[in-house]
């Protein structure tokens, strides 16, 4: 089966057309190539990082707006829209498994097309204010819904102070390594398991070369929950995005030199407890402390070899209501190397490791925090913004042999081939 898959993948891969043309919104807006900001799409180079730091604009941004004769109006000459699309074929070891009943699906070969379709937009609105958003039109087989993930306003030099502000919906983990810019299909798993991806809140940034400081607060309950406001009276037309009065506070301080950067991250807040019944899927009735500490490091050599490393320690407090007095903690890391071999070929290696710590032996889904995988990715760029991907992940962990249906019930290695394009 594996040999047939590789033969089919090779035929498809080598027969792809080489004349695809796609130009993302920023490249259209400023009439530059994608490699002005990207070492290899979607990974940013140093200029791309500076472009983001400059509030997603170049110095000549006013040349790209419509001349209305009104200095109080900054409208782009065209609506800056981009599309990102991904499609894959995959053979997986991991399978669907109900953690309570043990019911499973046996399929292991999957045509994941479309895997994801996104619409993205960003524009400078004034000398200091920009807006950015992206929405998912289809994801992982779900069609007919639109989910907005990133959506925020950024404001540079608030009150003419060396202070920048971002307010809206974003990923907390973007303070370290933005997941959307990774070159592998495989994710930075500890970010997802720690619950520091999408949330709603505010970030304040300041610093002086080479030191940076970011402080933020978020609702702490993700981006899907909301409650209707009805206490003032009947049919009040509003919602509460935060379903409780608990907020989470976080920050990162970093140091950035020409060839390496490093930072320390911390988060404190409250989160809802769970019960150990039904594999830990039942919610408890209390709130307990959530603390996360982390260290990140990255370096690049001549914009060709990029190395990155992240460590996170999670202290989730007395997480289970029916196990009072016992704290639960776990830790994990990821590390990777991206090698920009040429304009056409990029090689990536990513290692994910996490130790479930106190959650081991609880017979809950949190035993599944354990992970030990390595991923190798070969990316071939037909155009700056169109790439073919072949990726293999190997799982070092053995399958669980215990009688419950949680933990490492199936191995999670896979072989993947597909496309990733933006236009």
TORTIMI-588515 format. One record per residue (C-alpha): residue in three letters; x, y negated, z. Coordinates in pm, 1 decimal, padded with zeros to 6 digits. Layout:
+-----+----------+----------+----------+
:  aa :       c1 :       c2 :       c3 :
+-----+----------+----------+----------+
: ALA :        X :        Y :        Z :
...
+-----+----------+----------+----------+
//
This chain:
+-----+----------+----------+----------+
:  aa :       c1 :       c2 :       c3 :
+-----+----------+----------+----------+
: UNK :  00000.0 :  00000.0 :  00000.0 :
: UNK :  00281.1 : -00241.8 :  00091.4 :
: UNK :  00464.1 : -00169.9 : -00235.4 :
: UNK :  00148.8 : -00231.6 : -00439.4 :
: UNK :  00090.7 : -00557.9 : -00254.3 :
: UNK :  00444.3 : -00680.8 : -00320.0 :
: UNK :  00420.7 : -00583.7 : -00688.8 :
: UNK :  00090.7 : -00770.0 : -00727.1 :
: UNK :  00226.2 : -01068.4 : -00534.4 :
: UNK :  00536.8 : -01088.0 : -00750.1 :
: UNK :  00337.6 : -01076.6 : -01075.5 :
: UNK :  00101.9 : -01349.9 : -00957.2 :
: UNK :  00385.5 : -01559.8 : -00820.9 :
: UNK :  00596.6 : -01549.1 : -01138.0 :
: UNK :  00303.0 : -01612.8 : -01370.2 :
: UNK :  00194.7 : -01940.5 : -01209.7 :
: UNK :  00186.6 : -02249.9 : -01435.3 :
: UNK :  00479.2 : -02486.2 : -01385.0 :
: UNK :  00310.5 : -02805.2 : -01512.1 :
: UNK :  00077.4 : -02879.6 : -01220.8 :
: UNK :  00075.8 : -03250.0 : -01132.6 :
: UNK : -00057.9 : -03395.9 : -00808.0 :
: UNK :  00022.3 : -03725.7 : -00639.5 :
: UNK : -00087.9 : -03783.6 : -00277.1 :
: UNK : -00246.5 : -04110.3 : -00167.3 :
: UNK :  00060.2 : -04278.9 : -00021.0 :
: UNK :  00264.1 : -04200.2 : -00330.5 :
: UNK : -00013.5 : -04345.0 : -00549.3 :
: UNK : -00047.8 : -04650.7 : -00328.4 :
: UNK :  00321.7 : -04743.0 : -00330.1 :
: UNK :  00416.2 : -04582.3 : -00663.2 :
: UNK :  00689.3 : -04363.5 : -00517.1 :
: UNK :  00764.5 : -03991.6 : -00526.5 :
: UNK :  00659.1 : -03761.5 : -00244.1 :
: UNK :  01026.4 : -03695.8 : -00165.3 :
: UNK :  01060.6 : -04056.8 : -00054.0 :
: UNK :  00901.1 : -03951.9 :  00276.4 :
: UNK :  00919.2 : -03571.1 :  00269.5 :
: UNK :  01224.5 : -03350.7 :  00295.7 :
: UNK :  00994.4 : -03079.6 :  00161.6 :
: UNK :  00617.8 : -03126.5 :  00168.5 :
: UNK :  00473.9 : -03149.5 :  00431.0 :
: UNK :  00789.8 : -03189.4 :  00644.7 :
: UNK :  00898.1 : -03550.8 :  00688.6 :
: UNK :  01248.6 : -03681.2 :  00634.3 :
: UNK :  01392.5 : -03970.3 :  00835.9 :
: UNK :  01234.0 : -04229.9 :  00605.3 :
: UNK :  00895.3 : -04060.9 :  00640.7 :
: UNK :  00925.8 : -04069.8 :  01018.7 :
: UNK :  01008.3 : -04440.6 :  00996.5 :
: UNK :  00707.3 : -04492.0 :  00767.3 :
: UNK :  00485.6 : -04337.2 :  01036.5 :
: UNK :  00651.3 : -04548.4 :  01306.8 :
: UNK :  00580.3 : -04857.7 :  01093.8 :
: UNK :  00208.8 : -04790.4 :  01123.3 :
: UNK :  00181.9 : -04587.7 :  00801.8 :
: UNK :  00283.9 : -04866.0 :  00565.4 :
: UNK :  00575.6 : -04998.6 :  00367.9 :
: UNK :  00701.0 : -05355.9 :  00385.7 :
: UNK :  00523.1 : -05442.2 :  00057.4 :
: UNK :  00184.0 : -05311.2 :  00172.5 :
: UNK :  00011.3 : -05639.9 :  00086.8 :
: UNK :  00099.9 : -05585.9 : -00280.0 :
: UNK : -00129.1 : -05281.2 : -00272.3 :
: UNK : -00443.1 : -05463.4 : -00153.2 :
: UNK : -00711.2 : -05632.6 : -00362.7 :
: UNK : -00673.0 : -06008.2 : -00415.1 :
: UNK : -01007.1 : -06138.9 : -00287.8 :
: UNK : -00881.2 : -06487.0 : -00210.3 :
: UNK : -00963.3 : -06424.5 :  00155.6 :
: UNK : -00662.9 : -06396.1 :  00386.8 :
: UNK : -00889.2 : -06239.1 :  00650.8 :
: UNK : -00961.7 : -05936.9 :  00430.4 :
: UNK : -00723.6 : -05653.5 :  00343.9 :
: UNK : -00889.4 : -05400.2 :  00113.1 :
: UNK : -00683.7 : -05139.7 : -00073.1 :
: UNK : -00709.3 : -05162.0 : -00452.2 :
: UNK : -00850.9 : -04809.1 : -00443.5 :
: UNK : -00984.3 : -04588.1 : -00167.2 :
: UNK : -00673.6 : -04393.9 : -00052.3 :
: UNK : -00799.3 : -04035.7 : -00056.3 :
: UNK : -00591.4 : -03718.5 : -00064.6 :
: UNK : -00686.7 : -03352.1 : -00076.5 :
: UNK : -00491.0 : -03064.8 :  00073.5 :
: UNK : -00583.9 : -02710.2 : -00021.8 :
: UNK : -00451.0 : -02369.7 :  00081.9 :
: UNK : -00526.7 : -02019.3 : -00043.3 :
: UNK : -00363.6 : -01693.0 :  00064.2 :
: UNK : -00365.8 : -01317.7 :  00030.2 :
: UNK : -00267.3 : -01140.3 :  00347.6 :
: UNK : -00205.3 : -00796.2 :  00494.5 :
: UNK : -00241.2 : -00808.9 :  00872.6 :
: UNK : -00177.0 : -00572.7 :  01160.3 :
: UNK : -00401.7 : -00779.7 :  01389.0 :
: UNK : -00773.1 : -00699.0 :  01378.0 :
: UNK : -01096.7 : -00838.5 :  01512.6 :
: UNK : -01161.8 : -00689.2 :  01855.9 :
: UNK : -01439.4 : -00772.8 :  02102.3 :
: UNK : -01262.7 : -00809.6 :  02440.3 :
: UNK : -01569.8 : -00691.4 :  02634.1 :
: UNK : -01710.0 : -00401.8 :  02429.5 :
: UNK : -01403.9 : -00300.7 :  02228.0 :
: UNK : -01593.1 : -00321.7 :  01897.7 :
: UNK : -01346.6 : -00377.3 :  01614.0 :
: UNK : -01327.6 : -00439.5 :  01241.1 :
: UNK : -01084.0 : -00222.3 :  01050.3 :
: UNK : -01006.6 : -00442.4 :  00745.9 :
: UNK : -00639.5 : -00529.1 :  00707.3 :
: UNK : -00611.4 : -00666.8 :  00350.7 :
: UNK : -00770.8 : -01007.4 :  00310.4 :
: UNK : -00817.3 : -01256.5 :  00024.7 :
: UNK : -00824.0 : -01586.0 :  00213.4 :
: UNK : -00928.8 : -01828.2 : -00057.1 :
: UNK : -00996.2 : -02098.1 :  00023.2 :
: UNK : -00816.8 : -02072.5 :  00354.3 :
: UNK : -00846.9 : -02444.4 :  00412.6 :
: UNK : -00952.8 : -02758.6 :  00224.6 :
: UNK : -00887.3 : -03097.6 :  00382.6 :
: UNK : -00965.8 : -03454.1 :  00286.5 :
: UNK : -00728.1 : -03719.3 :  00421.0 :
: UNK : -00721.9 : -04098.5 :  00417.4 :
: UNK : -00526.9 : -04382.3 :  00573.0 :
: UNK : -00503.1 : -04756.0 :  00513.1 :
: UNK : -00354.1 : -05068.7 :  00671.1 :
: UNK : -00643.0 : -05289.5 :  00783.6 :
: UNK : -00444.9 : -05589.9 :  00906.5 :
: UNK : -00086.4 : -05689.9 :  00981.9 :
: UNK : -00089.7 : -05462.8 :  01287.2 :
: UNK : -00386.3 : -05227.2 :  01262.2 :
: UNK : -00410.3 : -04907.0 :  01057.4 :
: UNK : -00660.3 : -04622.3 :  01041.7 :
: UNK : -00599.0 : -04255.7 :  00966.7 :
: UNK : -00825.3 : -03953.1 :  00948.7 :
: UNK : -00858.8 : -03611.0 :  00800.4 :
: UNK : -01154.5 : -03379.1 :  00785.0 :
: UNK : -01175.6 : -03007.9 :  00708.9 :
: UNK : -01426.7 : -02918.4 :  00437.2 :
: UNK : -01371.1 : -02543.7 :  00467.4 :
: UNK : -01156.6 : -02344.7 :  00706.9 :
: UNK : -01086.5 : -01975.3 :  00754.6 :
: UNK : -01394.6 : -01861.0 :  00567.9 :
: UNK : -01640.2 : -02107.0 :  00724.7 :
: UNK : -01825.0 : -02313.4 :  00461.6 :
: UNK : -02103.3 : -02568.0 :  00481.9 :
: UNK : -01961.9 : -02769.9 :  00770.1 :
: UNK : -01724.2 : -03066.3 :  00792.7 :
: UNK : -01498.3 : -03091.4 :  01097.1 :
: UNK : -01305.3 : -03411.2 :  01166.9 :
: UNK : -00977.9 : -03344.0 :  01347.7 :
: UNK : -00741.1 : -03642.8 :  01334.4 :
: UNK : -00921.2 : -03979.7 :  01342.1 :
: UNK : -00757.6 : -04280.2 :  01508.1 :
: UNK : -00677.9 : -04649.5 :  01499.0 :
: UNK : -00319.4 : -04758.0 :  01561.8 :
: UNK : -00226.7 : -05109.8 :  01672.7 :
: UNK :  00134.5 : -05229.9 :  01672.2 :
: UNK :  00272.3 : -05486.3 :  01917.4 :
: UNK : -00034.7 : -05530.8 :  02134.4 :
: UNK : -00046.0 : -05890.3 :  02274.7 :
: UNK :  00285.6 : -05951.3 :  02092.0 :
: UNK :  00454.3 : -05717.8 :  02337.7 :
: UNK :  00682.5 : -05424.4 :  02245.5 :
: UNK :  00382.0 : -05198.3 :  02299.8 :
: UNK :  00194.6 : -04986.4 :  02042.6 :
: UNK : -00145.8 : -04829.6 :  02096.5 :
: UNK : -00331.0 : -04543.4 :  01933.4 :
: UNK : -00692.5 : -04469.1 :  02019.9 :
: UNK : -00912.8 : -04195.7 :  01879.9 :
: UNK : -00882.5 : -03823.9 :  01816.8 :
: UNK : -00539.0 : -03666.0 :  01790.3 :
: UNK : -00317.8 : -03379.6 :  01902.6 :
: UNK : -00132.5 : -03426.5 :  02230.5 :
: UNK :  00137.1 : -03195.3 :  02097.4 :
: UNK :  00211.6 : -03443.8 :  01817.5 :
: UNK :  00431.0 : -03626.2 :  02069.0 :
: UNK :  00675.6 : -03337.5 :  02024.3 :
: UNK :  00634.0 : -03150.5 :  01692.5 :
: UNK :  00325.2 : -03222.5 :  01476.4 :
: UNK :  00170.4 : -02889.8 :  01378.4 :
: UNK :  00038.0 : -03031.8 :  01050.5 :
: UNK :  00395.0 : -03093.0 :  00928.9 :
: UNK :  00531.1 : -02742.2 :  00983.7 :
: UNK :  00657.6 : -02544.7 :  00684.0 :
: UNK :  00536.7 : -02205.2 :  00807.1 :
: UNK :  00183.9 : -02068.7 :  00796.5 :
: UNK :  00251.8 : -01926.1 :  01141.9 :
: UNK :  00166.2 : -02177.0 :  01414.2 :
: UNK :  00353.6 : -02318.3 :  01712.8 :
: UNK :  00159.7 : -02081.4 :  01935.1 :
: UNK :  00229.5 : -02220.9 :  02282.2 :
: UNK :  00069.8 : -02554.8 :  02185.6 :
: UNK : -00259.0 : -02380.9 :  02110.4 :
: UNK : -00246.8 : -02154.2 :  02414.6 :
: UNK : -00161.2 : -02448.6 :  02643.1 :
: UNK : -00462.4 : -02643.0 :  02516.7 :
: UNK : -00265.9 : -02951.9 :  02411.7 :
: UNK : -00389.4 : -02978.6 :  02055.9 :
: UNK : -00695.4 : -03189.4 :  01959.3 :
: UNK : -00855.9 : -03419.5 :  02213.1 :
: UNK : -00994.1 : -03773.8 :  02237.3 :
: UNK : -00813.6 : -04052.0 :  02415.4 :
: UNK : -00546.6 : -04320.0 :  02402.9 :
: UNK : -00166.1 : -04330.4 :  02375.2 :
: UNK :  00055.1 : -04627.3 :  02462.5 :
: UNK :  00409.8 : -04630.9 :  02324.1 :
: UNK :  00711.5 : -04847.4 :  02399.4 :
: UNK :  01087.9 : -04819.4 :  02431.5 :
: UNK :  01421.0 : -04952.2 :  02322.5 :
: UNK :  01678.5 : -04780.2 :  02102.6 :
: UNK :  01749.2 : -04495.2 :  02152.2 :
: UNK :  01491.2 : -04443.0 :  02432.7 :
: UNK :  01117.3 : -04399.6 :  02372.1 :
: UNK :  00826.7 : -04369.1 :  02615.4 :
: UNK :  00468.9 : -04257.6 :  02546.9 :
: UNK :  00188.5 : -04241.1 :  02801.6 :
: UNK : -00164.5 : -04122.8 :  02734.2 :
: UNK : -00499.6 : -04012.7 :  02870.0 :
: UNK : -00760.4 : -03785.7 :  02710.4 :
: UNK : -01104.1 : -03653.0 :  02801.3 :
: UNK : -00955.1 : -03309.2 :  02851.6 :
: UNK : -01241.0 : -03106.0 :  02704.7 :
: UNK : -01138.5 : -03091.7 :  02339.7 :
: UNK : -01331.7 : -03239.8 :  02048.2 :
: UNK : -01644.6 : -03027.6 :  02020.0 :
: UNK : -01839.4 : -03091.7 :  02340.6 :
: UNK : -02075.5 : -03384.5 :  02396.0 :
: UNK : -02386.2 : -03456.3 :  02600.0 :
: UNK : -02687.2 : -03673.8 :  02519.7 :
: UNK : -02734.0 : -03974.1 :  02748.3 :
: UNK : -03086.4 : -03967.1 :  02889.5 :
: UNK : -03055.0 : -04086.1 :  03250.5 :
: UNK : -03136.3 : -04455.6 :  03175.8 :
: UNK : -03461.4 : -04361.6 :  03004.2 :
: UNK : -03631.4 : -04181.5 :  02720.9 :
: UNK : -03462.2 : -04144.3 :  02376.7 :
: UNK : -03143.1 : -04338.4 :  02441.1 :
: UNK : -02942.1 : -04310.7 :  02116.0 :
: UNK : -02599.4 : -04218.8 :  02245.7 :
: UNK : -02377.4 : -03934.5 :  02357.9 :
: UNK : -02105.7 : -03877.1 :  02613.6 :
: UNK : -01799.5 : -03721.2 :  02451.0 :
: UNK : -01660.5 : -03636.5 :  02793.8 :
: UNK : -01882.2 : -03385.6 :  02974.2 :
: UNK : -01733.3 : -03457.7 :  03318.2 :
: UNK : -01537.8 : -03734.6 :  03492.2 :
: UNK : -01208.2 : -03548.6 :  03485.0 :
: UNK : -00938.8 : -03694.3 :  03262.4 :
: UNK : -00597.8 : -03557.4 :  03168.9 :
: UNK : -00288.3 : -03776.8 :  03179.3 :
: UNK :  00032.9 : -03704.1 :  02994.2 :
: UNK :  00357.8 : -03858.2 :  02884.0 :
: UNK :  00684.7 : -03801.6 :  02708.4 :
: UNK :  01015.9 : -03980.4 :  02730.9 :
: UNK :  01269.3 : -03916.5 :  02459.7 :
: UNK :  01610.2 : -04005.7 :  02329.5 :
: UNK :  01674.5 : -04026.6 :  01956.6 :
: UNK :  02012.1 : -04038.7 :  01784.9 :
: UNK :  02094.7 : -04004.4 :  01416.4 :
: UNK :  02136.7 : -03625.0 :  01412.0 :
: UNK :  01941.7 : -03508.1 :  01717.3 :
: UNK :  01659.0 : -03601.5 :  01950.1 :
: UNK :  01533.5 : -03461.7 :  02280.2 :
: UNK :  01244.6 : -03527.3 :  02513.9 :
: UNK :  01071.8 : -03434.9 :  02839.6 :
: UNK :  00693.7 : -03388.1 :  02847.3 :
: UNK :  00449.2 : -03369.2 :  03134.8 :
: UNK :  00070.6 : -03337.9 :  03172.0 :
: UNK : -00159.4 : -03342.9 :  03473.1 :
: UNK : -00535.4 : -03303.8 :  03494.4 :
: UNK : -00823.9 : -03084.2 :  03599.4 :
: UNK : -00978.9 : -02799.9 :  03402.6 :
: UNK : -01277.1 : -02571.7 :  03451.5 :
: UNK : -01213.8 : -02242.1 :  03626.0 :
: UNK : -01301.8 : -01896.1 :  03493.8 :
: UNK : -01418.2 : -01565.1 :  03639.7 :
: UNK : -01236.6 : -01235.5 :  03587.1 :
: UNK : -01567.3 : -01073.0 :  03486.4 :
: UNK : -01636.0 : -00995.7 :  03118.2 :
: UNK : -01265.4 : -01011.4 :  03032.7 :
: UNK : -01236.6 : -01364.3 :  03168.5 :
: UNK : -01486.5 : -01514.4 :  02924.3 :
: UNK : -01729.5 : -01631.9 :  03195.9 :
: UNK : -01687.3 : -01989.0 :  03321.3 :
: UNK : -01650.5 : -02059.5 :  03691.9 :
: UNK : -01811.4 : -02342.7 :  03885.6 :
: UNK : -01505.9 : -02533.2 :  04005.1 :
: UNK : -01222.8 : -02745.4 :  03872.1 :
: UNK : -00859.3 : -02682.0 :  03946.8 :
: UNK : -00527.6 : -02848.6 :  03869.7 :
: UNK : -00365.9 : -02812.9 :  03530.6 :
: UNK :  00002.0 : -02902.2 :  03506.3 :
: UNK :  00230.1 : -02865.0 :  03205.2 :
: UNK :  00601.2 : -02942.2 :  03190.5 :
: UNK :  00809.9 : -02923.9 :  02876.1 :
: UNK :  01138.6 : -02991.1 :  02703.4 :
: UNK :  01190.9 : -03037.3 :  02329.0 :
: UNK :  01500.4 : -03068.1 :  02114.3 :
: UNK :  01553.4 : -03116.8 :  01741.1 :
: UNK :  01839.4 : -03193.9 :  01506.2 :
: UNK :  01903.8 : -03229.8 :  01136.3 :
: UNK :  02216.5 : -03212.0 :  00925.5 :
: UNK :  02221.9 : -03423.4 :  00608.1 :
: UNK :  01842.2 : -03399.3 :  00573.6 :
: UNK :  01894.1 : -03037.5 :  00466.5 :
: UNK :  01905.9 : -02820.0 :  00778.1 :
: UNK :  01650.4 : -02887.7 :  01052.5 :
: UNK :  01652.5 : -02714.6 :  01390.5 :
: UNK :  01379.0 : -02748.2 :  01654.3 :
: UNK :  01306.8 : -02600.9 :  01998.0 :
: UNK :  01019.3 : -02634.3 :  02247.4 :
: UNK :  00979.9 : -02501.1 :  02602.2 :
: UNK :  00653.6 : -02531.5 :  02800.8 :
: UNK :  00568.6 : -02423.6 :  03154.7 :
: UNK :  00197.5 : -02402.6 :  03243.1 :
: UNK :  00065.9 : -02413.3 :  03598.7 :
: UNK : -00311.2 : -02362.1 :  03580.3 :
: UNK : -00378.3 : -02367.6 :  03955.2 :
: UNK : -00640.0 : -02140.4 :  04115.0 :
: UNK : -00776.9 : -02052.4 :  03774.1 :
: UNK : -01017.9 : -01774.0 :  03875.0 :
: UNK : -01302.4 : -01853.3 :  04116.8 :
: UNK : -01320.3 : -01494.9 :  04238.6 :
: UNK : -00946.8 : -01485.5 :  04321.3 :
: UNK : -00923.5 : -01781.0 :  04564.6 :
: UNK : -00585.7 : -01890.9 :  04692.7 :
: UNK : -00390.2 : -01745.7 :  04398.4 :
: UNK : -00220.6 : -01977.1 :  04149.7 :
: UNK : -00166.6 : -01871.8 :  03789.0 :
: UNK :  00122.9 : -01984.0 :  03574.7 :
: UNK :  00290.2 : -01881.5 :  03249.2 :
: UNK :  00559.3 : -02011.4 :  03013.9 :
: UNK :  00662.9 : -01996.7 :  02651.4 :
: UNK :  00894.7 : -02126.4 :  02381.0 :
: UNK :  00921.7 : -02160.6 :  02007.1 :
: UNK :  01229.5 : -02232.3 :  01798.2 :
: UNK :  01285.3 : -02266.8 :  01427.8 :
: UNK :  01514.8 : -02359.1 :  01141.5 :
: UNK :  01413.3 : -02512.7 :  00808.7 :
: UNK :  01673.2 : -02501.5 :  00530.8 :
: UNK :  01609.1 : -02725.6 :  00229.9 :
: UNK :  01816.2 : -02519.0 : -00013.1 :
: UNK :  01713.5 : -02721.1 : -00320.0 :
: UNK :  01427.1 : -02921.7 : -00467.6 :
: UNK :  01264.2 : -02590.4 : -00553.6 :
: UNK :  01349.1 : -02355.2 : -00267.3 :
: UNK :  01303.0 : -02392.2 :  00109.3 :
: UNK :  01369.3 : -02121.6 :  00367.9 :
: UNK :  01216.5 : -02128.8 :  00716.8 :
: UNK :  01254.4 : -01916.7 :  01028.3 :
: UNK :  01025.0 : -01946.8 :  01332.7 :
: UNK :  01037.1 : -01758.9 :  01664.4 :
: UNK :  00739.7 : -01756.2 :  01905.8 :
: UNK :  00767.3 : -01619.8 :  02259.0 :
: UNK :  00538.2 : -01647.2 :  02561.9 :
: UNK :  00521.1 : -01464.4 :  02895.0 :
: UNK :  00170.5 : -01439.5 :  03044.4 :
: UNK :  00324.6 : -01439.8 :  03393.5 :
: UNK :  00057.6 : -01426.8 :  03664.0 :
: UNK : -00211.7 : -01335.4 :  03410.7 :
: UNK : -00056.9 : -00993.8 :  03348.3 :
: UNK : -00273.8 : -00719.1 :  03492.9 :
: UNK : -00586.4 : -00935.7 :  03530.6 :
: UNK : -00778.7 : -00744.6 :  03259.1 :
: UNK : -00872.1 : -01080.1 :  03103.5 :
: UNK : -00812.2 : -01232.5 :  02762.5 :
: UNK : -00527.9 : -01434.3 :  02916.9 :
: UNK : -00311.1 : -01123.6 :  02912.9 :
: UNK : -00301.1 : -01201.3 :  02540.9 :
: UNK : -00077.1 : -01500.8 :  02608.6 :
: UNK :  00211.6 : -01256.2 :  02570.6 :
: UNK :  00372.4 : -01296.6 :  02230.4 :
: UNK :  00710.2 : -01211.2 :  02078.8 :
: UNK :  00723.8 : -01265.4 :  01701.7 :
: UNK :  00963.8 : -01385.3 :  01435.8 :
: UNK :  00846.5 : -01535.1 :  01105.9 :
: UNK :  01040.3 : -01578.4 :  00782.4 :
: UNK :  00904.1 : -01802.5 :  00506.3 :
: UNK :  01011.9 : -01852.1 :  00146.2 :
: UNK :  00861.2 : -02163.2 : -00016.3 :
: UNK :  00894.9 : -02230.4 : -00388.2 :
: UNK :  00804.0 : -02582.0 : -00504.5 :
: UNK :  00654.7 : -02587.9 : -00852.9 :
: UNK :  00608.1 : -02960.3 : -00802.8 :
: UNK :  00682.9 : -03191.4 : -00510.8 :
: UNK :  00332.1 : -03136.5 : -00381.5 :
: UNK :  00256.9 : -02781.3 : -00499.5 :
: UNK :  00428.1 : -02483.9 : -00342.7 :
: UNK :  00397.8 : -02110.2 : -00342.1 :
: UNK :  00458.6 : -01934.3 : -00012.0 :
: UNK :  00568.8 : -01583.8 :  00079.8 :
: UNK :  00578.2 : -01524.7 :  00455.3 :
: UNK :  00643.3 : -01224.4 :  00676.6 :
: UNK :  00590.0 : -01206.6 :  01054.1 :
: UNK :  00727.5 : -00922.1 :  01263.2 :
: UNK :  00582.4 : -00841.5 :  01605.8 :
: UNK :  00829.7 : -00710.1 :  01864.6 :
: UNK :  00566.0 : -00619.3 :  02125.4 :
: UNK :  00417.4 : -00272.2 :  02157.0 :
: UNK :  00043.6 : -00213.8 :  02160.9 :
: UNK : -00123.0 : -00189.4 :  02501.4 :
: UNK : -00200.0 :  00158.9 :  02624.5 :
: UNK : -00432.1 :  00056.2 :  02909.6 :
: UNK : -00809.1 :  00125.7 :  02900.2 :
: UNK : -00929.0 : -00238.0 :  02872.7 :
: UNK : -00976.3 : -00433.3 :  02549.2 :
: UNK : -00756.4 : -00735.8 :  02624.3 :
: UNK : -00389.4 : -00812.8 :  02581.5 :
: UNK : -00188.0 : -00677.6 :  02289.7 :
: UNK : -00443.0 : -00427.4 :  02161.5 :
: UNK : -00313.8 : -00443.1 :  01802.7 :
: UNK :  00017.6 : -00567.1 :  01670.8 :
: UNK :  00008.0 : -00906.5 :  01499.0 :
: UNK :  00258.4 : -00883.2 :  01216.0 :
: UNK :  00153.3 : -00979.2 :  00864.0 :
: UNK :  00263.0 : -01030.8 :  00504.6 :
: UNK :  00124.1 : -01337.5 :  00327.4 :
: UNK :  00144.3 : -01491.5 : -00016.2 :
: UNK : -00035.2 : -01800.7 : -00137.0 :
: UNK : -00039.4 : -02166.4 : -00229.7 :
: UNK : -00035.5 : -02499.5 : -00049.9 :
: UNK : -00097.0 : -02819.9 : -00246.1 :
: UNK : -00181.9 : -03183.6 : -00182.7 :
: UNK : -00307.8 : -03434.0 : -00440.3 :
+-----+----------+----------+----------+
//
